[in-house]
Amino acid sequence: MKMKRILALVMIVCLILAATACQGADTKVHELKVSFAAPEFSTTEITAALDRIQEASKGRIKFVYYYAWTITSVPTVVDDLNSGVCDIAAVPINEHLNLFPYSNLITYTPFLGLPGMLETADLFTEMHNEQEAISKEYTNAGLHYWTNYPMPGYNIYTTNKKNEIRTPEDLKGLKLISSSALMQAYITDHQGAAVTAPVTEYATSLNTNVVDGIINHINVLAAFGCMDFIQAATVFGDSGTATAPMVMAISEKVWSQLSPDLQKLFNDEAKNLSHGQGGWDRDANERNINLIEEKGGTVTRLTEAEIKVWADAFAVQREAYIDQLIADGHTEARKVYDVLQAKLAG
């Protein structure tokens, strides 16, 4: 009889604890505003991942989608994540060099010898997870690093099919748009003219012969109406001269309000989003490059030996850049770069 009473008391306690747990569960509906950098047709793999998260949350997460910078902008996206204008956003880290110097060192620096797009995406996340100097960039900015999706490598695209650019010396006399200060210096050092222009002016600049070409990834050129003017391409392997991954970031304030089971839904989809969207962009990149040849243009695909000539010619600039980062207070720059190179060599 005594044992029965004890068992009954244990059952009552268990029921009370279970009821308390249910009352404390995360039943709030989190309506999250998501900002995309691209139009709807080119973000299908991202929205697919988000839709799966929404469905798995069983009504506790609801996403509202805003495409092509309609809710925020390139220069304000980090501030807008912190202020609640948006809750999740694609962040072009190469446009925020002051906030993400280490992240850009291992992606946006020309001629790093990065692997293919999807491998580079995985490598970037690995470096983020292992190198505190990199992960701190996001926490210091008030962001939770969720994942990244790789953008195609930057190559040289010009308006003249006779521009078979194979060596750095072939840059001589060419007027080329580049958003990278390091690449601009490289162009100038080889007697070319480096030009700065917003992406909205790319097509007009090509069409009116203000410039001879652009160094960027071709999906951007296609999105902004440049394909009719591109007659030649110099392709630097799978990773291009450099790459600029888009980081899918979540406001740290929002992330901390999600229960562990909801956070797990995001973590479970991180690689799916990265590889899905990266694969879409990789395939579109190849289609657009092939389109140049289909129209009768010239595509010059450099060999590894030819790319090494360009990389060797950049060595002095790269070392000076790392030294400058250290002088500016980013004292882990050499270490971060060396870790990346060791991974690439291994």
C-alpha positions as CSV (number, residue, x, y, z in Angstrom):
1,M,0.0,0.0,0.0
2,K,2.8,2.4,0.9
3,M,4.6,1.6,-2.4
4,K,1.3,2.4,-4.3
5,R,1.1,5.8,-2.6
6,I,4.7,6.5,-3.5
7,L,4.2,5.6,-7.1
8,A,1.1,7.7,-7.2
9,L,3.0,10.7,-5.8
10,V,5.8,10.2,-8.4
11,M,3.2,10.1,-11.2
12,I,1.6,13.3,-9.9
13,V,5.0,15.1,-9.8
14,C,5.8,13.9,-13.3
15,L,2.4,15.2,-14.5
16,I,3.1,18.6,-12.9
17,L,6.5,18.8,-14.4
18,A,5.2,17.9,-17.8
19,A,2.5,20.5,-17.6
20,T,5.0,23.1,-16.5
21,A,7.2,22.3,-19.4
22,C,4.4,22.6,-21.8
23,Q,3.4,26.0,-20.4
24,G,7.0,27.2,-20.8
25,A,7.4,25.9,-24.3
26,D,8.0,28.3,-27.2
27,T,4.5,28.7,-28.6
28,K,5.1,32.3,-29.9
29,V,4.7,32.8,-33.6
30,H,7.9,34.5,-34.9
31,E,7.1,36.5,-38.1
32,L,10.5,37.2,-39.7
33,K,11.2,39.6,-42.5
34,V,13.7,38.2,-45.0
35,S,15.7,40.4,-47.4
36,F,17.1,39.0,-50.6
37,A,19.8,40.6,-52.7
38,A,18.4,39.1,-56.0
39,P,15.1,39.0,-57.7
40,E,12.6,36.2,-56.9
41,F,13.5,33.9,-59.9
42,S,17.1,33.6,-58.8
43,T,16.5,32.9,-55.1
44,T,14.4,29.7,-55.5
45,E,16.9,27.5,-53.5
46,I,17.0,29.9,-50.6
47,T,13.2,30.2,-50.4
48,A,13.0,26.4,-50.6
49,A,15.1,26.0,-47.5
50,L,13.2,28.7,-45.7
51,D,9.9,27.1,-46.7
52,R,11.0,23.8,-45.2
53,I,11.9,25.6,-42.0
54,Q,8.5,27.3,-41.9
55,E,6.7,24.0,-42.4
56,A,8.8,22.1,-39.9
57,S,8.1,24.8,-37.3
58,K,4.4,23.9,-37.3
59,G,3.2,27.4,-37.4
60,R,5.8,28.9,-35.0
61,I,7.8,30.6,-37.8
62,K,6.4,32.7,-40.6
63,F,8.6,34.3,-43.2
64,V,7.8,37.4,-45.2
65,Y,10.0,37.7,-48.3
66,Y,11.4,40.9,-49.8
67,Y,13.3,40.6,-53.0
68,A,16.0,42.6,-54.8
69,W,16.8,45.1,-51.9
70,T,13.2,46.3,-51.6
71,I,13.3,46.5,-47.8
72,T,16.9,47.4,-47.2
73,S,20.0,48.3,-49.2
74,V,23.7,47.3,-49.7
75,P,25.1,50.0,-47.4
76,T,22.5,49.8,-44.7
77,V,21.7,46.1,-44.4
78,V,23.8,45.5,-41.3
79,D,22.2,48.5,-39.5
80,D,18.8,47.4,-40.7
81,L,19.3,43.9,-39.3
82,N,20.1,45.5,-35.9
83,S,17.2,47.9,-35.9
84,G,14.6,45.4,-37.0
85,V,13.9,46.7,-40.5
86,C,14.7,43.1,-41.5
87,D,15.4,40.0,-39.4
88,I,17.3,37.8,-41.9
89,A,19.3,39.1,-44.9
90,A,21.8,38.3,-47.6
91,V,24.8,40.4,-46.6
92,P,27.4,41.2,-49.3
93,I,30.4,41.2,-47.0
94,N,32.7,42.5,-49.7
95,E,30.7,45.8,-49.5
96,H,31.5,46.1,-45.8
97,L,35.3,45.7,-45.7
98,N,35.5,47.7,-42.4
99,L,33.2,45.2,-40.6
100,F,34.5,41.9,-42.1
101,P,38.2,42.4,-42.9
102,Y,39.2,38.8,-42.1
103,S,36.2,37.3,-44.0
104,N,37.2,39.3,-47.1
105,L,40.9,38.5,-46.7
106,I,40.1,34.8,-47.3
107,T,37.6,35.3,-50.2
108,Y,37.8,38.7,-51.8
109,T,41.6,38.9,-52.1
110,P,42.6,38.2,-55.7
111,F,44.4,35.0,-56.7
112,L,44.0,33.0,-53.4
113,G,43.8,29.7,-55.3
114,L,40.3,28.8,-53.9
115,P,38.6,25.6,-55.0
116,G,35.2,25.3,-56.8
117,M,32.2,27.3,-55.6
118,L,30.6,24.7,-53.3
119,E,33.9,23.7,-51.8
120,T,34.8,27.3,-51.2
121,A,31.4,27.8,-49.4
122,D,32.2,24.9,-47.1
123,L,35.7,26.1,-46.5
124,F,34.4,29.6,-45.5
125,T,32.0,28.2,-42.9
126,E,34.8,25.9,-41.6
127,M,37.1,28.9,-41.2
128,H,34.3,30.9,-39.5
129,N,33.7,28.1,-37.0
130,E,37.4,27.5,-36.3
131,Q,38.8,31.1,-36.3
132,E,37.6,33.3,-33.5
133,A,38.9,36.4,-35.4
134,I,36.3,35.6,-38.1
135,S,33.4,34.6,-36.0
136,K,33.8,37.8,-33.8
137,E,33.3,39.9,-36.9
138,Y,29.6,38.8,-37.0
139,T,28.9,38.9,-33.2
140,N,30.5,42.4,-33.0
141,A,28.2,43.5,-35.8
142,G,25.2,42.2,-33.9
143,L,24.7,39.3,-36.3
144,H,24.3,35.6,-36.1
145,Y,26.2,33.9,-39.0
146,W,23.8,31.3,-40.3
147,T,25.4,30.2,-43.6
148,N,26.8,31.5,-46.8
149,Y,26.1,30.8,-50.5
150,P,29.0,31.1,-52.9
151,M,28.9,33.6,-55.7
152,P,30.6,32.7,-59.0
153,G,34.2,33.7,-59.4
154,Y,35.1,37.1,-60.8
155,N,36.4,37.0,-64.4
156,I,37.3,39.6,-67.1
157,Y,34.5,40.4,-69.6
158,T,35.1,42.8,-72.5
159,T,33.3,44.3,-75.4
160,N,35.9,43.3,-78.1
161,K,36.1,39.7,-79.2
162,K,39.7,40.3,-80.1
163,N,40.7,40.9,-76.5
164,E,42.3,37.6,-75.8
165,I,43.6,38.4,-72.4
166,R,46.1,35.8,-71.2
167,T,48.7,37.6,-69.2
168,P,48.7,40.6,-66.9
169,E,50.5,42.5,-69.6
170,D,47.4,42.2,-71.7
171,L,45.7,44.7,-69.3
172,K,47.7,47.5,-70.8
173,G,45.5,50.2,-72.2
174,L,42.2,48.6,-71.2
175,K,39.6,50.6,-69.2
176,L,38.0,48.1,-66.8
177,I,35.4,48.4,-64.1
178,S,36.3,46.7,-60.8
179,S,34.8,47.1,-57.3
180,S,37.9,45.7,-55.6
181,A,40.5,48.2,-54.6
182,L,43.2,45.5,-54.8
183,M,42.2,44.6,-58.3
184,Q,42.1,48.2,-59.3
185,A,45.7,48.6,-58.1
186,Y,46.6,45.5,-60.1
187,I,45.1,46.9,-63.3
188,T,46.9,50.2,-62.8
189,D,50.2,48.5,-62.1
190,H,49.9,46.8,-65.5
191,Q,49.2,50.1,-67.3
192,G,45.4,49.6,-67.6
193,A,42.8,52.1,-66.3
194,A,40.7,51.1,-63.3
195,V,37.2,52.5,-63.3
196,T,34.7,52.6,-60.4
197,A,31.0,52.5,-61.3
198,P,27.8,51.3,-59.6
199,V,26.3,48.1,-61.1
200,T,23.3,50.1,-62.4
201,E,25.7,51.9,-64.8
202,Y,27.5,48.8,-66.1
203,A,25.4,48.4,-69.3
204,T,25.5,52.0,-70.2
205,S,29.3,52.2,-69.6
206,L,29.8,49.2,-71.9
207,N,27.4,50.3,-74.6
208,T,28.9,53.8,-74.9
209,N,32.5,52.6,-74.8
210,V,33.2,54.5,-71.6
211,V,34.9,51.2,-70.6
212,D,36.3,48.2,-72.4
213,G,35.1,45.7,-69.8
214,I,34.2,44.6,-66.3
215,I,35.7,42.3,-63.7
216,N,32.8,40.7,-61.9
217,H,30.8,37.5,-62.1
218,I,28.7,37.1,-65.2
219,N,25.4,36.5,-63.4
220,V,25.6,40.1,-62.2
221,L,26.2,41.3,-65.7
222,A,23.3,39.2,-67.0
223,A,21.0,40.6,-64.3
224,F,21.9,44.2,-65.2
225,G,21.5,43.9,-69.0
226,C,25.1,43.7,-70.0
227,M,25.1,40.4,-72.0
228,D,24.4,42.1,-75.3
229,F,27.6,44.0,-75.1
230,I,30.0,41.3,-73.8
231,Q,32.0,39.8,-76.7
232,A,35.0,38.2,-74.8
233,A,35.8,36.6,-71.5
234,T,38.9,35.5,-69.7
235,V,38.1,32.8,-67.2
236,F,40.3,32.1,-64.2
237,G,39.4,28.6,-63.3
238,D,36.5,27.7,-61.0
239,S,37.2,30.4,-58.4
240,G,37.9,33.3,-60.8
241,T,40.3,36.1,-59.7
242,A,38.4,36.2,-56.4
243,T,34.9,35.4,-55.0
244,A,32.5,37.3,-52.8
245,P,30.2,35.0,-50.9
246,M,26.8,36.2,-49.7
247,V,26.4,35.6,-46.0
248,M,22.9,34.7,-44.8
249,A,22.8,36.5,-41.5
250,I,20.2,36.7,-38.7
251,S,19.8,39.5,-36.3
252,E,21.5,38.3,-33.1
253,K,18.6,39.8,-31.1
254,V,16.1,37.6,-33.2
255,W,18.3,34.5,-33.0
256,S,18.5,34.7,-29.2
257,Q,14.7,34.8,-29.0
258,L,14.3,31.5,-30.8
259,S,14.1,28.3,-28.8
260,P,16.8,25.6,-29.3
261,D,14.5,23.4,-31.4
262,L,13.7,26.3,-33.7
263,Q,17.4,27.2,-34.0
264,K,18.0,23.6,-34.9
265,L,15.7,23.9,-37.9
266,F,17.9,26.7,-39.2
267,N,21.1,24.7,-38.6
268,D,19.7,21.6,-40.3
269,E,19.1,23.6,-43.5
270,A,22.3,25.6,-43.5
271,K,24.3,23.4,-45.9
272,N,21.2,22.7,-48.0
273,L,20.7,26.4,-48.6
274,S,24.4,27.0,-49.3
275,H,24.8,24.1,-51.8
276,G,21.4,24.6,-53.4
277,Q,21.7,28.3,-54.1
278,G,25.4,27.9,-54.9
279,G,24.6,25.2,-57.4
280,W,22.0,27.4,-59.0
281,D,24.5,30.2,-59.4
282,R,27.2,27.9,-60.6
283,D,25.0,26.5,-63.4
284,A,23.8,30.0,-64.4
285,N,27.4,31.1,-64.5
286,E,28.3,28.4,-67.0
287,R,25.3,29.0,-69.1
288,N,26.0,32.7,-69.4
289,I,29.7,32.1,-70.2
290,N,28.7,29.6,-72.9
291,L,26.3,32.1,-74.3
292,I,29.2,34.4,-75.2
293,E,30.6,31.6,-77.5
294,E,27.2,30.8,-78.9
295,K,26.9,34.4,-80.0
296,G,30.3,34.2,-81.8
297,G,32.4,35.7,-79.0
298,T,35.7,34.6,-77.5
299,V,36.1,32.7,-74.3
300,T,39.7,32.2,-73.1
301,R,39.9,29.7,-70.3
302,L,43.3,30.0,-68.6
303,T,45.3,27.0,-67.6
304,E,46.6,26.5,-64.0
305,A,50.1,27.6,-65.2
306,E,48.7,30.7,-66.8
307,I,46.7,31.6,-63.6
308,K,49.9,31.1,-61.6
309,V,51.5,33.9,-63.6
310,W,48.8,36.3,-62.5
311,A,49.0,35.1,-58.9
312,D,52.8,35.5,-58.8
313,A,52.5,39.0,-60.2
314,F,50.1,39.8,-57.3
315,A,52.4,38.5,-54.5
316,V,53.9,41.9,-53.5
317,Q,50.4,43.5,-53.3
318,R,49.0,40.6,-51.3
319,E,51.8,40.9,-48.7
320,A,51.4,44.6,-48.5
321,Y,47.7,44.2,-48.0
322,I,48.2,41.8,-45.1
323,D,50.8,44.1,-43.5
324,Q,48.3,47.0,-43.8
325,L,45.5,45.0,-42.2
326,I,47.8,44.3,-39.2
327,A,48.9,47.9,-39.0
328,D,45.2,48.9,-39.0
329,G,44.7,46.7,-35.9
330,H,43.6,43.4,-37.5
331,T,46.5,41.6,-35.9
332,E,45.3,38.1,-36.7
333,A,45.5,38.7,-40.5
334,R,48.7,36.8,-41.1
335,K,47.5,33.8,-39.0
336,V,44.1,33.7,-40.7
337,Y,45.7,33.8,-44.2
338,D,48.3,31.1,-43.3
339,V,45.5,28.8,-41.9
340,L,43.6,29.2,-45.2
341,Q,46.7,28.4,-47.3
342,A,47.4,25.4,-45.2
343,K,43.9,24.1,-45.8
344,L,44.2,24.7,-49.5
345,A,47.6,22.9,-49.6
346,G,46.2,20.0,-47.6
